[in-house]
């Protein structure tokens, strides 16, 4: 859609918009918003709208509390599940201090800077996410239960797959918002679902990932069920992953996806804290189709990076370690910087892995490094990493390290 400020104000007037949600996320990727009336829109574009930073987790580390939200007109989207009369729209926001200088914990800005760095180097990165989630029944009063919505298995169909109509409604809602789902299906766990997205430029990919989570939660609630994005909702069952597909091209003649893959592998352990940012993340890694080892392979789902069987524009790498609690702005930004490092250094990937690493005996003798096994180990690696310290703002890093001490 990519509206200008003037086009947004015209749209709001002509389409009976009564509420405008200014959307952002905290350092950990939890979505937040503030609603304003149409009369406040010119001020929002000209000056920004103030909010209390001390009330937002991760933003409360400063001695001043006022920060300003600046809506990005290019992200305007109607919320289709809200009333048609007196419509509600949303825009993602950049965050600044009152004097207009960037707010250090604005993770969306971090990704914008990473994308700019890639473009200045002559490379174009593209990403597509595959996000998994569980659906659980509510009780008679609408309260939370731990009963899966169905007991279907991988790619089952109805009536065993009770989630197919909910996924259909989610996909149609996303299309109305200018987001293109690629496929959807029932996943391996009871009540577990997956919806995949087409490739797009980094900032839109991250915005779409954030939008997806809010849409899933809203549509699930409308259908009387609860969506769960936590890494391991059911002990012993598959966890929720957010596989990230990546590719690189560009005017630079040496746009080599193998070098990008090597760059990501080289920094995988150091980035894990941000790709798997809660303690429950480490109950998922290394079990039930979640990777444990730093390696890659063709069509090998047990590898950290899989190169799927695909042709032409569909050829890509798939990073399989992140889960659905990751902040997509941080995740994609770090992947860009790791990929750029691989390209700059002409990094060489190790030989591809051709065995099933879900059988631990197959890893014996291969000399593979393991991903961190706990939040504490991941935090230690991040704190010692010159790579992380060189690209991620110190304020954001400190919030993640302090979180592990709670």
C-alpha positions as CSV (number, residue, x, y, z in Angstrom):
1,X,0.0,0.0,0.0
2,X,2.8,2.5,1.0
3,X,0.6,5.6,1.6
4,X,2.0,9.1,2.1
5,X,0.9,11.2,5.1
6,X,-1.5,13.2,2.9
7,X,-3.0,10.0,1.5
8,X,-3.5,8.6,5.0
9,X,-5.4,11.7,6.1
10,X,-7.5,11.5,3.0
11,X,-8.2,7.8,3.6
12,X,-9.2,8.4,7.2
13,X,-11.7,11.0,6.1
14,X,-13.2,9.1,3.2
15,X,-13.3,5.7,4.7
16,X,-15.1,6.6,8.0
17,X,-12.1,5.8,10.2
18,X,-12.8,6.7,13.8
19,X,-9.8,5.2,15.6
20,X,-6.1,5.1,14.7
21,X,-3.9,2.7,16.5
22,X,-0.3,3.7,16.8
23,X,1.6,0.4,17.1
24,X,5.0,-0.4,18.4
25,X,6.7,-3.1,20.4
26,X,8.8,-3.3,23.5
27,X,12.4,-4.6,23.5
28,X,11.2,-8.2,23.7
29,X,8.8,-7.9,20.8
30,X,5.5,-7.7,22.7
31,X,3.2,-5.5,20.7
32,X,1.7,-2.3,22.2
33,X,-0.5,0.4,20.9
34,X,-2.1,3.7,21.6
35,X,-5.4,4.8,19.9
36,X,-5.9,8.4,18.8
37,X,-8.9,10.1,17.1
38,X,-8.6,11.4,13.5
39,X,-8.4,15.0,14.7
40,X,-5.0,14.1,16.3
41,X,-3.5,12.6,13.2
42,X,-1.9,15.9,11.9
43,X,-0.2,16.3,15.2
44,X,1.0,12.7,15.2
45,X,2.7,13.2,11.8
46,X,4.1,16.6,12.6
47,X,5.3,16.2,16.2
48,X,4.6,12.6,17.4
49,X,2.4,11.5,20.2
50,X,3.9,11.2,23.7
51,X,3.8,8.1,25.8
52,X,5.2,7.0,29.2
53,X,8.4,5.0,28.6
54,X,8.5,3.9,32.3
55,X,5.3,1.8,31.8
56,X,6.9,-0.3,29.0
57,X,9.1,-3.2,29.9
58,X,12.7,-2.6,28.8
59,X,12.0,1.1,28.2
60,X,12.1,1.9,31.9
61,X,15.9,2.1,32.4
62,X,16.2,5.9,31.8
63,X,15.9,8.9,34.1
64,X,13.3,10.5,31.8
65,X,10.0,9.0,30.9
66,X,8.6,10.8,27.9
67,X,9.1,9.3,24.4
68,X,7.2,10.1,21.2
69,X,5.5,7.8,18.7
70,X,5.8,8.8,15.0
71,X,3.5,6.8,12.7
72,X,4.9,5.4,9.5
73,X,2.2,6.2,6.8
74,X,3.5,3.4,4.6
75,X,2.2,0.8,7.1
76,X,-1.4,1.9,7.2
77,X,-3.8,-1.1,7.3
78,X,-7.4,-1.5,8.2
79,X,-8.2,-4.0,11.1
80,X,-10.8,-6.0,9.3
81,X,-12.2,-7.7,12.4
82,X,-13.3,-4.3,13.8
83,X,-16.6,-2.6,12.8
84,X,-17.0,-1.4,9.2
85,X,-18.7,1.7,10.4
86,X,-16.3,3.7,12.5
87,X,-13.4,1.8,11.2
88,X,-10.1,1.1,13.0
89,X,-6.7,1.3,11.3
90,X,-3.2,0.9,12.5
91,X,0.3,2.2,11.6
92,X,3.6,1.1,13.0
93,X,5.7,3.8,14.6
94,X,9.2,5.0,15.0
95,X,10.1,6.1,18.5
96,X,12.2,9.2,19.5
97,X,13.0,11.3,22.5
98,X,11.2,14.7,22.8
99,X,14.0,16.4,20.9
100,X,13.6,14.1,17.9
101,X,16.7,12.0,18.5
102,X,16.2,8.2,18.1
103,X,15.1,6.3,21.2
104,X,17.9,3.7,21.8
105,X,15.5,0.8,22.5
106,X,13.5,1.2,19.3
107,X,14.1,-2.2,17.7
108,X,12.3,-1.3,14.5
109,X,14.9,1.4,13.9
110,X,17.6,-1.2,14.5
111,X,16.3,-3.3,11.6
112,X,15.9,-0.2,9.4
113,X,19.6,0.6,10.0
114,X,20.6,-3.0,9.2
115,X,18.6,-2.9,6.0
116,X,20.3,0.4,5.1
117,X,23.7,-1.0,5.7
118,X,23.0,-3.9,3.4
119,X,21.7,-1.6,0.7
120,X,24.8,0.7,1.0
121,X,27.0,-2.4,0.5
122,X,25.1,-3.3,-2.6
123,X,23.1,-6.3,-1.3
124,X,19.3,-6.9,-1.0
125,X,18.1,-9.3,1.7
126,X,14.7,-10.8,1.6
127,X,12.9,-12.8,4.4
128,X,9.9,-14.9,4.8
129,X,8.7,-16.4,8.2
130,X,7.0,-19.6,9.0
131,X,5.3,-19.2,12.4
132,X,3.7,-22.0,14.4
133,X,1.1,-21.6,17.2
134,X,-1.2,-23.8,19.2
135,X,-5.0,-23.4,19.7
136,X,-6.6,-24.3,23.0
137,X,-10.2,-24.5,24.1
138,X,-11.7,-22.0,26.5
139,X,-14.0,-23.1,29.3
140,X,-17.7,-22.3,29.5
141,X,-17.0,-18.8,31.0
142,X,-14.3,-18.0,28.3
143,X,-11.5,-18.7,30.7
144,X,-8.1,-20.3,29.9
145,X,-7.7,-24.1,29.6
146,X,-4.9,-26.4,28.6
147,X,-7.0,-28.6,26.4
148,X,-5.9,-28.6,22.7
149,X,-8.5,-27.5,20.2
150,X,-8.1,-30.8,18.3
151,X,-6.0,-34.0,18.3
152,X,-5.0,-33.9,14.6
153,X,-1.5,-34.6,13.4
154,X,0.8,-33.1,10.7
155,X,-1.2,-32.0,7.6
156,X,-4.4,-33.8,8.6
157,X,-7.7,-32.6,7.2
158,X,-11.1,-32.0,8.7
159,X,-12.9,-33.2,10.7
160,X,-9.8,-34.2,12.6
161,X,-8.3,-30.8,11.8
162,X,-10.7,-28.5,13.6
163,X,-8.4,-25.5,12.9
164,X,-8.8,-25.3,9.2
165,X,-11.6,-22.7,9.2
166,X,-9.7,-20.6,11.7
167,X,-6.6,-20.7,9.6
168,X,-8.7,-19.8,6.5
169,X,-10.2,-16.8,8.3
170,X,-6.7,-15.7,9.5
171,X,-5.3,-15.9,5.9
172,X,-8.2,-14.0,4.4
173,X,-7.8,-11.3,7.1
174,X,-4.1,-11.0,6.4
175,X,-4.8,-10.6,2.6
176,X,-7.3,-7.7,3.4
177,X,-4.4,-6.1,5.3
178,X,-2.0,-6.3,2.3
179,X,-0.1,-9.4,3.6
180,X,0.4,-12.5,1.5
181,X,0.3,-15.9,3.2
182,X,1.9,-18.6,1.1
183,X,0.5,-21.7,2.7
184,X,-1.1,-23.0,5.9
185,X,-1.6,-26.4,7.5
186,X,-2.0,-28.4,10.7
187,X,1.3,-29.0,12.4
188,X,2.5,-32.1,14.3
189,X,1.3,-31.2,17.8
190,X,-2.4,-31.5,18.9
191,X,-4.0,-28.1,18.2
192,X,-0.8,-26.9,16.5
193,X,-0.9,-24.8,13.3
194,X,1.4,-23.1,10.9
195,X,1.1,-20.3,8.4
196,X,3.9,-19.4,6.0
197,X,4.7,-16.1,4.3
198,X,6.2,-15.1,1.0
199,X,9.5,-13.4,0.7
200,X,9.6,-9.6,1.2
201,X,12.1,-6.9,2.2
202,X,13.2,-7.0,5.8
203,X,11.2,-4.2,7.4
204,X,7.9,-5.4,5.9
205,X,8.7,-9.0,6.8
206,X,9.1,-8.0,10.5
207,X,6.1,-5.8,10.4
208,X,4.1,-8.7,8.9
209,X,5.3,-11.1,11.5
210,X,4.1,-8.7,14.3
211,X,0.8,-8.2,12.5
212,X,0.4,-12.0,12.1
213,X,0.6,-12.6,15.8
214,X,-2.1,-10.0,16.6
215,X,-4.4,-11.3,13.8
216,X,-4.1,-14.9,15.0
217,X,-4.9,-13.9,18.6
218,X,-7.9,-11.7,17.5
219,X,-9.4,-14.4,15.1
220,X,-8.8,-17.2,17.7
221,X,-10.6,-15.1,20.3
222,X,-13.5,-14.4,17.9
223,X,-13.9,-18.2,17.5
224,X,-13.9,-18.9,21.2
225,X,-10.4,-20.4,21.5
226,X,-7.0,-19.2,22.6
227,X,-3.8,-18.9,20.6
228,X,-0.5,-19.7,22.2
229,X,2.8,-18.7,20.7
230,X,5.0,-19.8,23.6
231,X,8.0,-22.0,22.7
232,X,6.7,-25.2,24.5
233,X,3.0,-25.0,25.3
234,X,2.7,-28.8,25.9
235,X,5.5,-30.7,27.6
236,X,6.6,-33.6,25.4
237,X,4.9,-32.2,22.3
238,X,6.5,-30.2,19.5
239,X,7.4,-26.6,20.3
240,X,6.5,-23.5,18.4
241,X,9.2,-22.4,15.9
242,X,9.5,-19.3,13.7
243,X,11.6,-20.6,10.9
244,X,13.2,-17.7,8.9
245,X,13.8,-18.1,5.2
246,X,16.4,-15.8,3.8
247,X,18.0,-15.0,0.5
248,X,20.4,-12.3,-0.9
249,X,20.9,-10.6,-4.2
250,X,22.1,-7.3,-5.4
251,X,24.2,-5.0,-7.5
252,X,27.4,-6.3,-5.8
253,X,28.8,-9.0,-8.1
254,X,29.7,-11.3,-5.2
255,X,26.2,-11.8,-3.7
256,X,26.9,-15.3,-2.5
257,X,24.2,-17.1,-0.5
258,X,26.7,-19.7,0.7
259,X,28.8,-16.9,2.3
260,X,25.6,-15.5,4.0
261,X,24.9,-19.0,5.3
262,X,28.5,-19.3,6.6
263,X,28.2,-15.9,8.2
264,X,25.0,-16.9,10.1
265,X,26.5,-20.2,11.2
266,X,29.6,-18.4,12.5
267,X,27.5,-16.2,14.7
268,X,24.6,-18.5,15.5
269,X,25.6,-19.3,19.1
270,X,26.1,-15.6,19.9
271,X,22.7,-14.6,18.4
272,X,20.8,-17.4,20.1
273,X,19.8,-15.2,23.1
274,X,17.7,-13.0,20.7
275,X,16.3,-15.8,18.6
276,X,15.3,-17.8,21.7
277,X,14.7,-15.1,24.2
278,X,12.8,-16.8,27.1
279,X,13.9,-19.6,29.4
280,X,11.2,-21.9,27.9
281,X,12.9,-21.5,24.6
282,X,15.6,-24.0,25.7
283,X,13.0,-26.7,26.4
284,X,12.3,-26.6,22.7
285,X,15.8,-26.5,21.2
286,X,17.2,-29.9,20.5
287,X,13.9,-31.8,20.7
288,X,11.0,-32.7,18.4
289,X,12.5,-31.2,15.2
290,X,14.1,-28.2,16.8
291,X,17.9,-28.1,16.0
292,X,20.6,-28.6,18.5
293,X,23.8,-28.4,16.4
294,X,25.5,-25.5,14.4
295,X,25.5,-26.9,10.9
296,X,23.7,-26.8,7.6
297,X,22.4,-29.3,5.0
298,X,20.5,-29.8,1.8
299,X,16.8,-30.7,2.6
300,X,18.0,-31.7,6.1
301,X,15.4,-30.6,8.7
302,X,17.7,-31.6,11.6
303,X,20.3,-29.0,10.6
304,X,20.3,-25.5,11.9
305,X,20.1,-24.1,8.4
306,X,18.3,-26.1,5.8
307,X,18.5,-25.5,2.0
308,X,15.1,-26.7,0.8
309,X,14.5,-28.3,-2.6
310,X,13.5,-25.3,-4.7
311,X,14.3,-23.5,-8.0
312,X,15.0,-20.0,-9.2
313,X,13.5,-17.3,-7.0
314,X,12.3,-19.9,-4.5
315,X,15.9,-21.0,-3.7
316,X,16.7,-19.9,-0.1
317,X,18.1,-20.8,3.2
318,X,15.9,-21.7,6.2
319,X,17.1,-20.9,9.7
320,X,15.3,-23.3,12.0
321,X,16.3,-22.3,15.6
322,X,14.2,-19.2,16.3
323,X,10.9,-19.5,18.2
324,X,7.8,-17.4,18.1
325,X,8.8,-15.3,21.1
326,X,11.7,-13.7,19.2
327,X,11.5,-10.0,18.4
328,X,11.5,-10.1,14.6
329,X,13.1,-6.7,14.3
330,X,16.1,-7.8,16.3
331,X,16.2,-11.3,14.7
332,X,16.2,-10.1,11.1
333,X,18.6,-7.2,11.9
334,X,21.2,-9.6,13.4
335,X,20.8,-12.0,10.4
336,X,21.6,-9.2,8.0
337,X,24.7,-8.1,9.9
338,X,25.9,-11.8,10.2
339,X,25.2,-12.3,6.5
340,X,27.1,-9.1,5.6
341,X,30.0,-10.2,7.7
342,X,30.1,-13.5,5.8
343,X,30.0,-11.7,2.5
344,X,32.7,-9.2,3.4
345,X,35.0,-12.0,4.6
346,X,34.1,-14.5,1.9
347,X,33.3,-16.9,4.6
348,X,33.3,-20.6,3.8
349,X,30.6,-22.9,5.1
350,X,31.6,-26.3,6.4
351,X,30.6,-29.4,4.5
352,X,26.8,-30.0,4.6
353,X,25.4,-32.6,7.0
354,X,23.7,-35.5,5.4
355,X,22.6,-37.5,8.5
356,X,19.6,-37.2,10.8
357,X,20.9,-35.3,13.8
358,X,17.6,-35.9,15.7
359,X,19.3,-39.3,16.5
360,X,22.0,-38.2,18.8
361,X,24.3,-41.1,17.9
362,X,24.5,-39.7,14.4
363,X,26.3,-36.6,15.7
364,X,29.0,-38.6,17.4
365,X,32.4,-38.0,15.8
366,X,31.2,-35.1,13.6
367,X,32.8,-32.5,15.9
368,X,29.7,-30.2,15.7
369,X,29.2,-27.3,18.0
370,X,26.0,-27.3,20.0
371,X,23.6,-24.3,20.4
372,X,23.3,-23.0,23.9
373,X,21.4,-25.3,26.2
374,X,20.0,-22.6,28.6
375,X,19.1,-18.9,28.7
376,X,22.1,-18.3,31.0
377,X,24.6,-19.9,28.5
378,X,23.1,-17.9,25.7
379,X,23.3,-14.7,27.7
380,X,26.9,-15.4,28.5
381,X,27.8,-15.9,24.9
382,X,26.0,-12.7,23.9
383,X,27.7,-10.7,26.6
384,X,31.1,-11.8,25.4
385,X,30.5,-11.4,21.7
386,X,32.3,-8.6,19.8
387,X,29.9,-9.2,17.0
388,X,26.8,-8.6,19.1
389,X,28.4,-5.6,20.8
390,X,29.4,-4.1,17.5
391,X,26.0,-4.1,15.9
392,X,23.3,-4.3,18.6
393,X,22.7,-1.1,20.6
394,X,24.2,-1.4,24.1
395,X,20.9,-0.4,25.7
396,X,19.0,-3.3,24.1
397,X,21.7,-5.8,24.9
398,X,21.7,-4.8,28.6
399,X,17.9,-5.2,28.8
400,X,18.2,-8.8,27.6
401,X,21.2,-9.6,29.9
402,X,19.4,-8.0,32.9
403,X,16.2,-10.0,32.1
404,X,18.1,-13.3,32.7
405,X,19.0,-12.2,36.2
406,X,15.4,-11.8,37.4
